[in-house]
Amino acid sequence: MKKGFTLIEILVSFSILILISSAFFYFFKAGMDRQINSRDFFASLNRAQEIMEELRAEPFAEVISKTWPEGQIKVTPVTANLKEILLTLTRPTPHPPLIIYTLRSKI
């Protein structure tokens, strides 16, 4: 009896190895894509928090609507002592913009 593997056995084992490797690389790439999306989202969220803190530091009368390349701030007076603030930050394509809504009071 001859010892060793037949050509069919080798082809089947390589096919199984290729299938397992393909699944591994697919899940690895999906994980990397999610990590990149998460990083971009939290970078945008941190930038939005910076802007909101800057608005909080400004005197009430100086909080006005602004537009700049990465987004806009829309300020709408609700009452004499209350303003509605809508912050919209654009994010890299294909992500939707980050929108934050808050109210600012004079007191």
C-alpha positions in Angstrom: 0.0 0.0 0.0 1.3 3.4 -0.9 1.7 6.1 1.7 0.8 9.8 1.2 -2.1 11.9 0.0 -4.0 11.7 -3.2 -4.4 14.7 -5.4 -8.2 14.9 -4.4 -7.3 14.9 -0.7 -4.9 17.8 -1.2 -7.4 19.8 -3.3 -10.1 19.3 -0.7 -7.8 20.3 2.2 -6.7 23.4 0.3 -10.4 24.3 -0.5 -11.3 24.0 3.2 -8.2 26.2 4.1 -9.2 28.8 1.6 -12.8 28.9 2.9 -11.6 29.3 6.5 -9.1 32.0 5.5 -11.7 33.9 3.5 -14.1 34.0 6.5 -11.2 35.2 8.8 -10.2 38.0 6.4 -13.9 39.1 5.9 -14.5 39.4 9.7 -11.1 41.2 10.1 -12.0 43.7 7.5 -15.5 44.2 8.9 -14.0 44.8 12.3 -11.5 47.4 10.9 -14.3 49.2 9.1 -16.4 49.4 12.3 -13.4 50.7 14.2 -12.8 53.4 11.6 -16.5 54.4 11.7 -16.4 54.5 15.5 -13.3 56.6 15.5 -14.8 59.1 13.0 -18.0 59.3 15.0 -16.3 60.0 18.3 -14.0 62.6 16.7 -17.1 64.4 15.4 -18.8 64.1 18.8 -15.8 65.5 20.6 -15.7 68.4 18.1 -19.4 69.0 18.8 -18.8 69.0 22.5 -15.9 71.6 22.1 -18.3 73.9 20.1 -21.1 73.5 22.7 -18.6 74.4 25.5 -17.5 77.5 23.5 -21.1 78.5 23.2 -21.7 78.0 26.9 -18.7 80.3 27.6 -20.1 83.1 25.4 -22.4 85.7 27.0 -26.0 85.0 26.3 -26.5 88.0 23.9 -23.5 86.9 21.8 -24.8 83.4 21.0 -25.8 83.8 17.3 -26.2 81.7 14.2 -22.9 80.8 12.5 -21.8 78.8 9.4 -18.4 77.5 8.7 -17.0 74.7 6.4 -17.5 71.8 8.8 -21.0 72.7 9.9 -23.4 75.4 11.2 -25.0 76.6 14.4 -28.6 77.8 14.1 -29.8 79.9 17.0 -33.5 80.6 17.4 -34.9 82.8 20.2 -37.7 81.1 22.1 -38.3 83.8 24.7 -36.3 86.8 25.9 -34.4 84.5 28.3 -34.3 81.3 26.2 -32.6 80.3 22.9 -32.9 77.1 20.9 -29.5 75.9 19.5 -29.2 73.4 16.7 -25.6 72.3 15.9 -25.0 70.4 12.7 -21.5 69.0 11.9 -20.8 67.5 8.5 -18.9 64.1 8.6 -16.9 62.3 6.0 -18.8 60.7 3.2 -20.9 58.4 3.4 -21.8 59.3 7.0 -24.8 61.5 7.8 -24.2 64.8 9.6 -24.1 64.9 13.4 -27.0 67.0 14.8 -27.2 68.2 18.4 -30.1 70.1 19.8 -30.1 72.1 23.1 -31.6 75.0 24.9 -29.6 77.9 26.4 -31.1 80.1 29.1 -30.0 83.6 30.1 -29.9 82.7 33.8 
